Amino acid sequence: MEKRPRFTRVWAGPFTPILLIYHPELIRLILKTSAPKPRGTLLASVYDMGLGWLGEGLLISNGARWARSRRLLTPAFHFDILRSYVAIENRACDILLSKIQKQADSGKPFEAFDYVSLCLFDILLQCAFSYSSNCQTTGNEDPYVSAVNELLKLWSDRSLQPLHLVEFVYRLSAKGKRWYQLCDYVHTVSEDLINKRHQLLKERADNQDSPTKKQTLSFVDILLTARDEDGKGLSLLEIRNEADTFLFEGFDTTTSALSWTLYSLARWPQHQAQVQEEVDALLQDRETDDILWDDLSQLPYTTACIYEAIRNYSTVPFIERMTDKPLDIDGHQIPAGTYVACHLWMLHHNPTVWDRPHEYLPERFLGDRSITMDPFQFVPFSAGSRNCIGQNFAMKELKILVARIFHRFHLELDPGHEVMRTPLATFKTENGIKLIAKMRKSTGGNM
């Protein structure tokens, strides 16, 4: 990137060139087009690898199928629906805080990814399926949580094994057999939960009983009732694909984003102090420390800290497209059918775009700086027509959890633990992030 600040070319084997782009002008050129995600070649793309689990859901599909799914799923992320999830997120956060409290009382560090992932998984199962798993207390012993974690690991492992890019070779391998075994299991669980919600909705309709305000509609509830203009809805297979996709995209990416935000604020305590000051002022004289829907717009500094953590530790390191028509990029003729990787980590650290790109500076996202920023220089949720449909859901979760954690605790890095970064399908660590929590002496609200 330092030698070629806009793009470069690499080769996957002797025959497949991949164009890496990481400048806002080129990112805009690709993401504003209708270029599809790479699919259907001799070697499996990173998206093809997920088909056995996620099927032709919104993440993987292209063309008319994607457009129809996007249209039918959009109401599931309406603000009125997102507002109804706030109570679920606060109650799941209560459990997370109690677990951190035990570690604070003992003086022992906790591993951020483990604690965060189970909390977010708890939230997602309730929001997607209205399913309470108790996974935060049972931990990775929960068979569904364990299966999803293993699927994520197998997906990342496959992308690094050249022979496993050939589908029939992968199916014959031990890891491939395990992948499809786990896919069958999670599909069975998803289908069972979907069928139960379908039966409940049918009973309500037969009794002419509409949900009350206290009954939160799950993601699956909305999919079950979604209809095209001609009255045609989604099949049960399509609903399962979208529910599993929602679970995957909302679980792994947000876990990475929240864990790196906690790490960043523990590493740079001056910013942690400003977050605490902002949240304390918001929750002053409250009986509880719940973050409510109307509070979310009152946390500009907390939001800036989250954005800066996502920039510095790009939750998704890259996204792929395949050109559907010839392009001219800086005088170079790029033929149709070319793999293009929008390398978000390099975009977010490009020294021709960002001042001091490797420093943690939340003020980048405050005031005039954020207003004058090129909209394609910071695209953690992608951009254009295929931007992340769940970005408002994710940011709402992140704000609630970050605000409540730092309202109650002061976090420090474990001095005896070195954090080793590793970019897999999402940005993670080789050995976790260990944090030491200390109860704050003075916090507003009822602890």
DRENDO-1510 file (C-alpha; in Angstrom, 1 decimal, always signed):
<recs>
REC; n; res; u; v; w
REC; 1; MET; +0.0; +0.0; +0.0 .
REC; 2; GLU; +2.9; +2.4; +0.8 .
REC; 3; LYS; +4.3; +1.7; -2.7 .
REC; 4; ARG; +1.0; +1.7; -4.5 .
REC; 5; PRO; -1.5; +3.8; -2.5 .
REC; 6; ARG; -4.6; +3.1; -4.7 .
REC; 7; PHE; -4.5; -0.6; -5.9 .
REC; 8; THR; -2.3; -3.5; -6.7 .
REC; 9; ARG; -2.7; -7.0; -8.3 .
REC; 10; VAL; -2.0; -10.4; -6.8 .
REC; 11; TRP; -2.4; -13.9; -8.2 .
REC; 12; ALA; -4.3; -16.8; -6.7 .
REC; 13; GLY; -2.4; -19.6; -8.3 .
REC; 14; PRO; -1.1; -19.2; -11.9 .
REC; 15; PHE; -4.4; -18.3; -13.6 .
REC; 16; THR; -6.6; -16.1; -11.4 .
REC; 17; PRO; -5.6; -12.4; -10.9 .
REC; 18; ILE; -7.2; -10.5; -8.0 .
REC; 19; LEU; -7.3; -6.7; -8.0 .
REC; 20; LEU; -6.9; -5.3; -4.5 .
REC; 21; ILE; -8.3; -1.8; -4.2 .
REC; 22; TYR; -8.0; +0.5; -1.1 .
REC; 23; HIS; -8.6; +4.1; -2.1 .
REC; 24; PRO; -12.0; +5.8; -1.7 .
REC; 25; GLU; -12.2; +6.8; -5.4 .
REC; 26; LEU; -11.8; +3.1; -6.5 .
REC; 27; ILE; -13.9; +1.7; -3.7 .
REC; 28; ARG; -16.7; +4.0; -4.8 .
REC; 29; LEU; -16.2; +2.9; -8.4 .
REC; 30; ILE; -16.8; -0.8; -7.5 .
REC; 31; LEU; -19.4; -0.5; -4.7 .
REC; 32; LYS; -21.7; +1.8; -6.6 .
REC; 33; THR; -22.0; -0.6; -9.5 .
REC; 34; SER; -24.1; -3.7; -9.6 .
REC; 35; ALA; -21.1; -6.0; -9.6 .
REC; 36; PRO; -22.0; -9.3; -8.1 .
REC; 37; LYS; -20.2; -11.3; -5.5 .
REC; 38; PRO; -17.8; -13.9; -6.9 .
REC; 39; ARG; -19.6; -17.3; -7.4 .
REC; 40; GLY; -19.7; -20.5; -9.4 .
REC; 41; THR; -16.1; -20.8; -10.5 .
REC; 42; LEU; -14.0; -24.1; -10.6 .
REC; 43; LEU; -12.5; -23.1; -7.2 .
REC; 44; ALA; -14.9; -22.1; -4.4 .
REC; 45; SER; -14.9; -18.4; -3.6 .
REC; 46; VAL; -15.2; -17.4; +0.1 .
REC; 47; TYR; -18.9; -17.0; -0.5 .
REC; 48; ASP; -19.3; -20.4; -2.1 .
REC; 49; MET; -17.7; -21.9; +1.0 .
REC; 50; GLY; -20.6; -20.8; +3.1 .
REC; 51; LEU; -23.4; -22.2; +0.9 .
REC; 52; GLY; -23.7; -25.5; +2.9 .
REC; 53; TRP; -24.6; -23.5; +6.0 .
REC; 54; LEU; -26.2; -20.2; +4.8 .
REC; 55; GLY; -27.6; -21.3; +1.4 .
REC; 56; GLU; -28.8; -18.6; -1.0 .
REC; 57; GLY; -29.3; -16.0; +1.7 .
REC; 58; LEU; -28.8; -12.3; +1.5 .
REC; 59; LEU; -25.0; -12.5; +2.1 .
REC; 60; ILE; -24.3; -15.0; -0.7 .
REC; 61; SER; -27.0; -14.6; -3.4 .
REC; 62; ASN; -26.8; -12.4; -6.5 .
REC; 63; GLY; -29.2; -10.9; -9.1 .
REC; 64; ALA; -32.9; -11.1; -8.9 .
REC; 65; ARG; -32.9; -13.5; -6.0 .
REC; 66; TRP; -30.8; -11.1; -3.9 .
REC; 67; ALA; -33.0; -8.1; -4.9 .
REC; 68; ARG; -36.2; -10.0; -3.8 .
REC; 69; SER; -34.7; -11.0; -0.5 .
REC; 70; ARG; -33.5; -7.5; +0.2 .
REC; 71; ARG; -36.9; -6.1; -0.5 .
REC; 72; LEU; -38.7; -8.6; +1.7 .
REC; 73; LEU; -36.2; -8.3; +4.6 .
REC; 74; THR; -36.0; -4.5; +4.8 .
REC; 75; PRO; -39.1; -4.2; +7.0 .
REC; 76; ALA; -37.4; -6.5; +9.6 .
REC; 77; PHE; -34.9; -3.7; +10.2 .
REC; 78; HIS; -37.4; -0.9; +10.5 .
REC; 79; PHE; -36.7; +1.4; +13.5 .
REC; 80; ASP; -39.9; +0.3; +15.2 .
REC; 81; ILE; -38.7; -3.3; +15.1 .
REC; 82; LEU; -35.2; -2.3; +16.3 .
REC; 83; ARG; -36.7; -0.3; +19.1 .
REC; 84; SER; -38.5; -3.4; +20.4 .
REC; 85; TYR; -35.2; -5.2; +20.8 .
REC; 86; VAL; -33.8; -2.7; +23.3 .
REC; 87; ALA; -35.2; -4.5; +26.3 .
REC; 88; ILE; -33.8; -7.8; +25.2 .
REC; 89; GLU; -30.3; -6.3; +24.8 .
REC; 90; ASN; -30.4; -4.7; +28.2 .
REC; 91; ARG; -31.4; -7.9; +29.9 .
REC; 92; ALA; -28.7; -9.9; +28.1 .
REC; 93; CYS; -26.3; -7.1; +29.2 .
REC; 94; ASP; -27.3; -7.6; +32.8 .
REC; 95; ILE; -26.0; -11.2; +32.7 .
REC; 96; LEU; -22.8; -10.0; +31.0 .
REC; 97; LEU; -22.2; -7.4; +33.7 .
REC; 98; SER; -22.8; -9.9; +36.5 .
REC; 99; LYS; -20.2; -12.2; +34.9 .
REC; 100; ILE; -17.7; -9.4; +34.7 .
REC; 101; GLN; -18.5; -8.4; +38.2 .
REC; 102; LYS; -17.4; -11.8; +39.5 .
REC; 103; GLN; -14.1; -11.4; +37.8 .
REC; 104; ALA; -13.7; -7.9; +39.2 .
REC; 105; ASP; -14.4; -9.2; +42.7 .
REC; 106; SER; -11.8; -11.9; +42.3 .
REC; 107; GLY; -9.2; -9.7; +40.7 .
REC; 108; LYS; -8.9; -12.1; +37.8 .
REC; 109; PRO; -8.9; -11.1; +34.1 .
REC; 110; PHE; -11.7; -12.1; +31.7 .
REC; 111; GLU; -11.3; -13.0; +28.0 .
REC; 112; ALA; -13.2; -10.4; +26.0 .
REC; 113; PHE; -14.1; -12.5; +23.0 .
REC; 114; ASP; -15.6; -15.3; +25.1 .
REC; 115; TYR; -17.8; -13.1; +27.2 .
REC; 116; VAL; -18.9; -10.8; +24.4 .
REC; 117; SER; -19.7; -13.6; +21.9 .
REC; 118; LEU; -22.0; -15.4; +24.3 .
REC; 119; CYS; -23.8; -12.2; +25.2 .
REC; 120; LEU; -24.3; -11.3; +21.5 .
REC; 121; PHE; -25.4; -14.8; +20.7 .
REC; 122; ASP; -28.0; -14.7; +23.5 .
REC; 123; ILE; -29.3; -11.5; +22.0 .
REC; 124; LEU; -29.4; -12.8; +18.4 .
REC; 125; LEU; -31.2; -16.0; +19.3 .
REC; 126; GLN; -33.9; -14.0; +21.1 .
REC; 127; CYS; -34.2; -11.5; +18.3 .
REC; 128; ALA; -34.0; -14.0; +15.5 .
REC; 129; PHE; -36.1; -16.9; +16.9 .
REC; 130; SER; -37.6; -15.7; +20.2 .
REC; 131; TYR; -35.4; -18.5; +21.7 .
REC; 132; SER; -33.9; -18.2; +25.2 .
REC; 133; SER; -30.9; -20.4; +25.3 .
REC; 134; ASN; -29.2; -19.5; +28.6 .
REC; 135; CYS; -26.0; -19.7; +26.6 .
REC; 136; GLN; -24.4; -17.0; +28.8 .
REC; 137; THR; -24.6; -19.3; +31.8 .
REC; 138; THR; -24.0; -22.6; +30.0 .
REC; 139; GLY; -21.2; -21.1; +27.9 .
REC; 140; ASN; -19.8; -23.0; +25.0 .
REC; 141; GLU; -21.3; -26.2; +26.4 .
REC; 142; ASP; -24.6; -25.2; +24.6 .
REC; 143; PRO; -24.6; -27.5; +21.5 .
REC; 144; TYR; -25.9; -24.9; +19.1 .
REC; 145; VAL; -23.3; -22.2; +20.2 .
REC; 146; SER; -20.6; -24.8; +20.0 .
REC; 147; ALA; -21.7; -25.9; +16.5 .
REC; 148; VAL; -21.8; -22.3; +15.2 .
REC; 149; ASN; -18.3; -21.5; +16.6 .
REC; 150; GLU; -16.9; -24.7; +15.0 .
REC; 151; LEU; -18.5; -23.8; +11.6 .
REC; 152; LEU; -16.9; -20.4; +11.7 .
REC; 153; LYS; -13.5; -21.9; +12.4 .
REC; 154; LEU; -13.9; -24.5; +9.6 .
REC; 155; TRP; -14.9; -21.8; +7.2 .
REC; 156; SER; -11.8; -19.8; +7.9 .
REC; 157; ASP; -9.6; -23.0; +7.8 .
REC; 158; ARG; -11.0; -23.9; +4.4 .
REC; 159; SER; -10.1; -20.6; +2.9 .
REC; 160; LEU; -6.4; -21.2; +3.7 .
REC; 161; GLN; -6.3; -24.8; +2.2 .
REC; 162; PRO; -5.8; -24.6; -1.6 .
REC; 163; LEU; -7.0; -28.2; -2.2 .
REC; 164; HIS; -10.1; -27.6; -0.2 .
REC; 165; LEU; -11.2; -24.9; -2.6 .
REC; 166; VAL; -12.3; -27.8; -4.9 .
REC; 167; GLU; -15.7; -28.8; -3.6 .
REC; 168; PHE; -15.6; -32.5; -4.2 .
REC; 169; VAL; -12.1; -32.7; -2.5 .
REC; 170; TYR; -13.4; -30.8; +0.5 .
REC; 171; ARG; -16.5; -33.1; +0.8 .
REC; 172; LEU; -14.2; -36.1; +1.0 .
REC; 173; SER; -11.9; -34.6; +3.6 .
REC; 174; ALA; -12.4; -35.0; +7.4 .
REC; 175; LYS; -13.0; -31.3; +7.8 .
REC; 176; GLY; -15.5; -31.3; +4.9 .
REC; 177; LYS; -17.5; -34.2; +6.4 .
REC; 178; ARG; -17.5; -32.4; +9.8 .
REC; 179; TRP; -18.7; -29.2; +8.1 .
REC; 180; TYR; -21.7; -30.8; +6.5 .
REC; 181; GLN; -22.5; -32.7; +9.7 .
REC; 182; LEU; -22.6; -29.5; +11.6 .
REC; 183; CYS; -24.7; -27.8; +8.9 .
REC; 184; ASP; -27.3; -30.6; +9.2 .
REC; 185; TYR; -27.4; -30.1; +12.9 .
REC; 186; VAL; -27.8; -26.3; +12.9 .
REC; 187; HIS; -30.4; -26.6; +10.1 .
REC; 188; THR; -32.4; -29.0; +12.2 .
REC; 189; VAL; -32.4; -26.5; +15.1 .
REC; 190; SER; -33.3; -23.6; +12.9 .
REC; 191; GLU; -36.1; -25.4; +11.2 .
REC; 192; ASP; -37.5; -26.6; +14.5 .
REC; 193; LEU; -37.6; -23.0; +15.9 .
REC; 194; ILE; -39.0; -21.6; +12.6 .
REC; 195; ASN; -41.8; -24.3; +12.6 .
REC; 196; LYS; -42.7; -23.4; +16.2 .
REC; 197; ARG; -42.9; -19.7; +15.4 .
REC; 198; HIS; -45.0; -20.5; +12.3 .
REC; 199; GLN; -47.4; -22.6; +14.4 .
REC; 200; LEU; -47.7; -19.8; +17.0 .
REC; 201; LEU; -48.5; -17.2; +14.3 .
REC; 202; LYS; -51.1; -19.5; +12.7 .
REC; 203; GLU; -52.8; -20.0; +16.1 .
REC; 204; ARG; -52.9; -16.2; +16.6 .
REC; 205; ALA; -54.4; -15.7; +13.2 .
REC; 206; ASP; -57.0; -18.5; +13.8 .
REC; 207; ASN; -57.9; -16.8; +17.1 .
REC; 208; GLN; -57.7; -13.3; +15.4 .
REC; 209; ASP; -55.2; -12.4; +18.1 .
REC; 210; SER; -52.6; -9.9; +17.2 .
REC; 211; PRO; -49.3; -9.5; +19.2 .
REC; 212; THR; -49.5; -7.1; +22.1 .
REC; 213; LYS; -47.0; -4.3; +22.7 .
REC; 214; LYS; -45.2; -6.6; +25.2 .
REC; 215; GLN; -44.8; -9.4; +22.6 .
REC; 216; THR; -41.7; -8.6; +20.5 .
REC; 217; LEU; -41.8; -9.8; +16.9 .
REC; 218; SER; -38.8; -11.9; +16.1 .
REC; 219; PHE; -36.9; -11.7; +12.8 .
REC; 220; VAL; -38.4; -15.0; +11.8 .
REC; 221; ASP; -41.9; -13.8; +12.6 .
REC; 222; ILE; -41.5; -11.0; +10.1 .
REC; 223; LEU; -40.1; -13.3; +7.5 .
REC; 224; LEU; -43.0; -15.7; +7.9 .
REC; 225; THR; -45.4; -12.9; +7.2 .
REC; 226; ALA; -43.5; -11.1; +4.4 .
REC; 227; ARG; -45.2; -11.0; +1.0 .
REC; 228; ASP; -44.4; -9.9; -2.5 .
REC; 229; GLU; -46.7; -7.6; -4.4 .
REC; 230; ASP; -48.4; -10.7; -5.8 .
REC; 231; GLY; -48.9; -12.1; -2.3 .
REC; 232; LYS; -46.2; -14.7; -2.5 .
REC; 233; GLY; -44.1; -15.2; +0.6 .
REC; 234; LEU; -40.7; -16.8; +1.3 .
REC; 235; SER; -40.4; -20.6; +1.4 .
REC; 236; LEU; -39.4; -22.2; +4.7 .
REC; 237; LEU; -36.0; -23.0; +3.1 .
REC; 238; GLU; -35.6; -19.3; +2.2 .
REC; 239; ILE; -36.6; -18.3; +5.7 .
REC; 240; ARG; -34.1; -20.7; +7.2 .
REC; 241; ASN; -31.3; -19.3; +5.0 .
REC; 242; GLU; -32.1; -15.7; +6.0 .
REC; 243; ALA; -32.3; -16.6; +9.7 .
REC; 244; ASP; -29.0; -18.4; +9.6 .
REC; 245; THR; -27.4; -15.6; +7.7 .
REC; 246; PHE; -28.7; -13.0; +10.2 .
REC; 247; LEU; -27.3; -15.1; +13.0 .
REC; 248; PHE; -23.9; -15.5; +11.3 .
REC; 249; GLU; -23.5; -11.9; +10.3 .
REC; 250; GLY; -24.8; -10.5; +13.5 .
REC; 251; PHE; -22.8; -12.8; +15.7 .
REC; 252; ASP; -19.2; -13.0; +14.4 .
REC; 253; THR; -18.8; -9.5; +13.1 .
REC; 254; THR; -20.3; -7.7; +16.1 .
REC; 255; THR; -18.3; -9.9; +18.5 .
REC; 256; SER; -15.1; -8.7; +16.8 .
REC; 257; ALA; -16.3; -5.0; +16.8 .
REC; 258; LEU; -17.2; -5.0; +20.5 .
REC; 259; SER; -14.1; -6.9; +21.6 .
REC; 260; TRP; -11.8; -4.5; +19.9 .
REC; 261; THR; -13.7; -1.5; +21.2 .
REC; 262; LEU; -13.2; -2.8; +24.8 .
REC; 263; TYR; -9.5; -3.4; +24.0 .
REC; 264; SER; -9.1; +0.1; +22.5 .
REC; 265; LEU; -10.7; +1.9; +25.5 .
REC; 266; ALA; -8.7; -0.2; +27.9 .
REC; 267; ARG; -5.5; +0.6; +26.1 .
REC; 268; TRP; -6.2; +4.3; +25.8 .
REC; 269; PRO; -7.8; +5.2; +29.2 .
REC; 270; GLN; -8.1; +8.9; +28.4 .
REC; 271; HIS; -10.8; +8.0; +25.9 .
REC; 272; GLN; -12.4; +5.5; +28.3 .
REC; 273; ALA; -12.7; +8.4; +30.8 .
REC; 274; GLN; -14.5; +10.5; +28.3 .
REC; 275; VAL; -16.9; +7.7; +27.5 .
REC; 276; GLN; -17.6; +7.3; +31.2 .
REC; 277; GLU; -18.2; +11.0; +31.6 .
REC; 278; GLU; -20.7; +11.0; +28.7 .
REC; 279; VAL; -22.6; +8.0; +30.0 .
REC; 280; ASP; -22.6; +9.2; +33.6 .
REC; 281; ALA; -24.2; +12.5; +32.5 .
REC; 282; LEU; -26.8; +10.6; +30.5 .
REC; 283; LEU; -27.8; +8.2; +33.3 .
REC; 284; GLN; -27.5; +10.7; +36.2 .
REC; 285; ASP; -30.4; +10.3; +38.7 .
REC; 286; ARG; -31.7; +7.2; +36.8 .
REC; 287; GLU; -33.1; +4.3; +38.9 .
REC; 288; THR; -31.4; +1.8; +36.5 .
REC; 289; ASP; -28.5; +1.9; +34.1 .
REC; 290; ASP; -30.5; +0.7; +31.2 .
REC; 291; ILE; -29.8; +2.4; +27.9 .
REC; 292; LEU; -33.1; +3.3; +26.2 .
REC; 293; TRP; -33.9; +3.9; +22.6 .
REC; 294; ASP; -33.9; +7.7; +22.9 .
REC; 295; ASP; -30.5; +7.5; +24.6 .
REC; 296; LEU; -28.8; +6.2; +21.6 .
REC; 297; SER; -28.6; +9.5; +19.8 .
REC; 298; GLN; -27.1; +11.1; +23.0 .
REC; 299; LEU; -23.8; +9.2; +22.9 .
REC; 300; PRO; -21.7; +10.9; +20.2 .
REC; 301; TYR; -18.3; +10.3; +21.9 .
REC; 302; THR; -19.2; +6.6; +22.6 .
REC; 303; THR; -20.2; +6.2; +19.0 .
REC; 304; ALA; -17.0; +7.8; +17.8 .
REC; 305; CYS; -15.0; +5.4; +19.9 .
REC; 306; ILE; -16.8; +2.5; +18.4 .
REC; 307; TYR; -16.2; +3.7; +14.9 .
REC; 308; GLU; -12.5; +4.3; +15.5 .
REC; 309; ALA; -12.1; +0.8; +16.9 .
REC; 310; ILE; -13.8; -0.6; +13.9 .
REC; 311; ARG; -11.6; +1.5; +11.6 .
REC; 312; ASN; -8.4; +0.5; +13.4 .
REC; 313; TYR; -9.3; -3.2; +13.7 .
REC; 314; SER; -11.4; -3.6; +10.6 .
REC; 315; THR; -14.1; -6.1; +11.6 .
REC; 316; VAL; -14.3; -7.5; +8.1 .
REC; 317; PRO; -10.8; -7.2; +6.5 .
REC; 318; PHE; -12.1; -7.3; +2.9 .
REC; 319; ILE; -15.1; -7.9; +0.7 .
REC; 320; GLU; -15.1; -9.3; -2.8 .
REC; 321; ARG; -16.9; -8.5; -6.1 .
REC; 322; MET; -16.6; -9.7; -9.6 .
REC; 323; THR; -16.7; -7.1; -12.4 .
REC; 324; ASP; -19.7; -7.5; -14.7 .
REC; 325; LYS; -18.4; -5.1; -17.3 .
REC; 326; PRO; -15.0; -3.7; -18.4 .
REC; 327; LEU; -13.6; -0.9; -16.2 .
REC; 328; ASP; -10.9; +1.8; -16.6 .
REC; 329; ILE; -9.0; +2.1; -13.3 .
REC; 330; ASP; -6.3; +4.7; -13.4 .
REC; 331; GLY; -5.7; +4.1; -17.1 .
REC; 332; HIS; -5.6; +0.3; -16.8 .
REC; 333; GLN; -8.3; -1.7; -18.7 .
REC; 334; ILE; -9.9; -4.2; -16.3 .
REC; 335; PRO; -11.9; -6.8; -18.1 .
REC; 336; ALA; -15.3; -8.1; -17.1 .
REC; 337; GLY; -15.1; -11.2; -14.9 .
REC; 338; THR; -12.2; -9.9; -12.7 .
REC; 339; TYR; -12.0; -10.6; -9.0 .
REC; 340; VAL; -11.9; -7.4; -7.1 .
REC; 341; ALA; -11.2; -7.3; -3.4 .
REC; 342; CYS; -12.1; -4.1; -1.6 .
REC; 343; HIS; -9.4; -4.3; +1.1 .
REC; 344; LEU; -11.0; -2.5; +4.0 .
REC; 345; TRP; -8.1; -2.8; +6.4 .
REC; 346; MET; -5.8; -1.1; +3.9 .
REC; 347; LEU; -8.5; +1.5; +3.0 .
REC; 348; HIS; -8.9; +2.3; +6.7 .
REC; 349; HIS; -5.1; +2.6; +7.2 .
REC; 350; ASN; -4.2; +4.3; +3.9 .
REC; 351; PRO; -1.8; +7.1; +4.7 .
REC; 352; THR; -2.9; +9.1; +1.7 .
REC; 353; VAL; -6.4; +9.1; +3.2 .
REC; 354; TRP; -6.0; +9.2; +7.0 .
REC; 355; ASP; -3.8; +11.3; +9.2 .
REC; 356; ARG; -1.8; +9.1; +11.6 .
REC; 357; PRO; -3.7; +6.0; +10.4 .
REC; 358; HIS; -2.3; +3.6; +13.0 .
REC; 359; GLU; -3.3; +5.7; +16.0 .
REC; 360; TYR; -6.6; +5.5; +17.9 .
REC; 361; LEU; -8.2; +8.9; +17.5 .
REC; 362; PRO; -12.0; +8.9; +18.0 .
REC; 363; GLU; -12.2; +12.6; +17.3 .
REC; 364; ARG; -11.9; +11.7; +13.6 .
REC; 365; PHE; -15.6; +10.9; +13.8 .
REC; 366; LEU; -16.8; +14.1; +15.6 .
REC; 367; GLY; -18.0; +17.4; +14.3 .
REC; 368; ASP; -16.7; +18.9; +11.1 .
REC; 369; ARG; -14.2; +16.1; +10.5 .
REC; 370; SER; -17.0; +13.5; +10.1 .
REC; 371; ILE; -19.1; +15.8; +8.0 .
REC; 372; THR; -16.3; +16.4; +5.5 .
REC; 373; MET; -15.1; +12.8; +5.3 .
REC; 374; ASP; -15.4; +11.0; +2.0 .
REC; 375; PRO; -18.3; +8.6; +2.4 .
REC; 376; PHE; -16.2; +5.8; +0.8 .
REC; 377; GLN; -13.1; +6.2; +3.0 .
REC; 378; PHE; -14.8; +4.5; +5.9 .
REC; 379; VAL; -17.1; +1.6; +4.9 .
REC; 380; PRO; -17.1; -1.0; +7.7 .
REC; 381; PHE; -20.6; -2.0; +6.6 .
REC; 382; SER; -19.9; -1.9; +2.9 .
REC; 383; ALA; -21.7; +0.7; +0.8 .
REC; 384; GLY; -24.0; +1.1; -2.2 .
REC; 385; SER; -26.9; -1.2; -2.8 .
REC; 386; ARG; -25.3; -4.1; -1.1 .
REC; 387; ASN; -24.5; -2.4; +2.1 .
REC; 388; CYS; -25.1; -4.3; +5.4 .
REC; 389; ILE; -28.9; -4.4; +6.0 .
REC; 390; GLY; -28.2; -4.9; +9.7 .
REC; 391; GLN; -25.8; -2.0; +10.4 .
REC; 392; ASN; -28.3; -0.1; +12.5 .
REC; 393; PHE; -29.1; -3.2; +14.5 .
REC; 394; ALA; -25.4; -3.8; +15.1 .
REC; 395; MET; -24.6; -0.2; +16.1 .
REC; 396; LYS; -27.5; -0.1; +18.5 .
REC; 397; GLU; -26.2; -3.3; +20.2 .
REC; 398; LEU; -22.7; -1.9; +20.4 .
REC; 399; LYS; -23.7; +1.4; +21.9 .
REC; 400; ILE; -25.9; -0.2; +24.6 .
REC; 401; LEU; -23.2; -2.7; +25.6 .
REC; 402; VAL; -20.2; -0.3; +25.5 .
REC; 403; ALA; -22.1; +2.4; +27.5 .
REC; 404; ARG; -23.3; +0.0; +30.2 .
REC; 405; ILE; -20.0; -1.8; +30.6 .
REC; 406; PHE; -18.0; +1.4; +31.0 .
REC; 407; HIS; -20.7; +3.0; +33.2 .
REC; 408; ARG; -20.1; +0.3; +35.7 .
REC; 409; PHE; -16.4; -0.7; +35.2 .
REC; 410; HIS; -13.0; +0.6; +34.5 .
REC; 411; LEU; -11.1; -1.7; +32.2 .
REC; 412; GLU; -7.4; -2.3; +32.0 .
REC; 413; LEU; -5.3; -4.6; +29.8 .
REC; 414; ASP; -3.8; -7.6; +31.5 .
REC; 415; PRO; -0.1; -6.7; +31.6 .
REC; 416; GLY; +0.9; -10.3; +31.4 .
REC; 417; HIS; -0.9; -11.1; +28.2 .
REC; 418; GLU; +0.2; -10.1; +24.7 .
REC; 419; VAL; -2.6; -9.5; +22.2 .
REC; 420; MET; -1.8; -11.0; +18.8 .
REC; 421; ARG; -3.9; -9.9; +15.9 .
REC; 422; THR; -5.1; -12.3; +13.2 .
REC; 423; PRO; -7.2; -11.4; +10.2 .
REC; 424; LEU; -9.6; -14.3; +9.4 .
REC; 425; ALA; -13.1; -14.0; +8.0 .
REC; 426; THR; -13.4; -11.4; +10.7 .
REC; 427; PHE; -10.6; -9.6; +12.6 .
REC; 428; LYS; -9.7; -11.6; +15.7 .
REC; 429; THR; -6.8; -12.6; +17.9 .
REC; 430; GLU; -4.6; -15.6; +18.1 .
REC; 431; ASN; -4.9; -15.9; +21.9 .
REC; 432; GLY; -7.7; -13.6; +23.0 .
REC; 433; ILE; -8.0; -10.3; +24.7 .
REC; 434; LYS; -7.6; -10.4; +28.5 .
REC; 435; LEU; -9.0; -7.5; +30.4 .
REC; 436; ILE; -9.0; -6.6; +34.1 .
REC; 437; ALA; -12.3; -5.0; +35.4 .
REC; 438; LYS; -12.5; -2.8; +38.4 .
REC; 439; MET; -15.7; -1.5; +39.9 .
REC; 440; ARG; -16.0; +2.2; +39.5 .
REC; 441; LYS; -16.5; +4.0; +42.9 .
REC; 442; SER; -19.0; +6.6; +41.7 .
REC; 443; THR; -21.6; +5.8; +39.0 .
REC; 444; GLY; -25.0; +7.2; +38.4 .
REC; 445; GLY; -28.0; +5.0; +38.6 .
REC; 446; ASN; -28.8; +1.9; +40.6 .
REC; 447; MET; -26.0; -0.7; +40.5 .
</recs>
